[in-house]
Amino acid sequence: MANLIHNERVKLIATFCNNAGIASFAAGVLIPSFTVDPIVEGRQTAFLIGGIAIAAALVALGQIILGFMKDQFPKS
């Protein structure tokens, strides 16, 4: 039972990281791509690169965290 609880907590943390990655992608890539304000256009490339980098890092972190799951059935 302890492995099941541990695995659910690990999946919850990994899901949070994945959702944070999706949110940073939306904030850093999608929103600046729809802006037409000339003041923001100069910084648009930095927002795009930063948004993609943060999103990729958070999604990768979620994948790494999933690696900490324990076997549910003991090996005999």
Buried (B, 14 or more C-beta within 10 A) or exposed (E): EEEEEBBEEBBEBBEBBBEBBEBBBEBBBEEBEEEEEEEEEEEBEEBBEBBBEBBEBBBEBBEEBBEEBEEEEEEE
